[in-house]
Amino acid sequence: MKNEIEKLLKENTNGISFKQLKNQLNLNKQNDGYKLNQWLNELIKEEKIFYRKKTELYYIKDQKSVIGTFRTTFKDFGFVEDEEGSIFIPARFVLNALEGDTVKVVLFSDLNNPKKTDDNRRAGKIVRVIKRNGGNIVGRIKKKTIS
């Protein structure tokens, strides 16, 4: 079944919802949604697929990687800037990158239509920090005594 899920996600480069995937696989029995969720979680752990915006499933295309500069946000996710524009990095794939670091990013499946030039549709996963920015890190240290 996992192979069928992968195949459907490869074919649907614009993403697919859980409900759409369930319907296309003809999973209509009571426990089928639970089983599908288990298979999806296994594929996520194997880093073959990912959720974008918590509702769209995509296949990870691991052949293409780029190098760029990591930019953080006030939320958990970030962006990597390269020659072609911005690459969205979901929180779980930020690795240990900090603002301004030079990083290597593996791109997920082509989220953008090749005929479009909408760079905001690219997403990826940081696989390596190549060079640290070397800037200051701002934070708080809290000392806690254990009694």
N, C-alpha and C positions, 0 to 999 in steps of 0.2 A: 504493500500500500504506500510506503514512503516513496518508492520510485515513481508511482503515479502522481503523488503530490508534487514531487520535484519537477516532473514533466509538465504538469499544468502551470506551475509557477514560472518555468522557463518560457512557456508559450505566452503567458500573460505579463508582458513587460511593463504594463501600466499598473500592475498591482491587482490584487484580488482580495476580497474580504473573506472572513471565516465562513460566513453564510453562503457566499457564492461558491467557495471551494467545496463546502459540504454538499451543495446541490449538484455541482458538476460531477462529484464522485458518487452520487446517488446514495448518500448516507442518510437514510430516513428513519432508521430504527431508534428506539429510545436511548440506548447507550452509545450510538454512533458519534454524537458530538463529543462525548468524553474521550472516546478512542481517538478521534481526529485531533483533539487537543493534545493528547499524549504523543502522537506521532509528530505533531508540529513542534512540541517542546524538545523532542529528541533531535529534530532537524536544526532547531535553533542552537542547541548545545553542540551539535556537530559543525555549527557555523556554515550551514548550507543555505539557510533562509533567515530573514529578519522581518520584524514588524516596523512599519513606518507610520507615524501618527497613531500608533496603538490599534489601528484598524486595517491597514493595508499590508498584505503579505507580499514579499518579494524574494526572488532567488538571488543568491550572492554569486556574482560572476567574478571568480577569483583570478582571472588571467591578467587583468589590467590594474596596474598600480601607478600612482603619481607621487611626486614629492612636492610639498608646499609648506606654508606657514600656518600654524594652528592659531585660531582666534577663539577665545573663550566667550561665554555668555554668562549672564547672571543666573541662568538655569543650569541644569546638568549637562546639556548638550553643547556642541561647539561647531565650528566651521574651519575648513582648511582652504586657504586661498592658493590657487595655482595660476598658471598662465591663462587657463580657460575660464576662470571664475571661481565660484564658491562650491564647496562640497560639504553637505550636511553630514555631521558625525553624531549619531545617537549617543546618549549618555553611556550606555553599556560598552561602547566601542571607543571611548576617548583614551583608553589605556592610562598612562600616567603623564600625558602631555600637559604642558603649561603654556600660558600666553606667550606667543612669539617663537615657540620651538619650531624647528624644521623637522617635519615628520614624513614618514612614508605611509601612504593610504592605499588600501586595496578597495577598488570600487565595487559596489554591489551591481546587480544587473542594470543594464541601461534603462534608467528610469525615464529618460527623455527620449522622445521620438527623434530619430536621426534627422528628420527634416526641420525640427524646431531648434532654436538656439537658446532655450530656456535653461540656464545654468542652475537655477534653483532646484531642479529636479534631480541633480546628482547627489548620491549619498555613498558613504563608505565607512571603512573601519581603519583606525590607526593601528598599524602592525609594528611600528618601530619609531622611536625618537632618534633622529639622526644627529641633531645638534641642539643643545639647550640654548635658550635665549640669554641666560646669564644675568637676567634682571633680578631685582629684589622680589622676594616673596613676602606678601603682607598677610598676617594672620594673628590669631590670639593663642596664647598658651595658658592653659588653666591647670594649676596645681591642685591635685586632689589628694587628701590624706586618707589613708585607710586605717580605721580604728579597730 
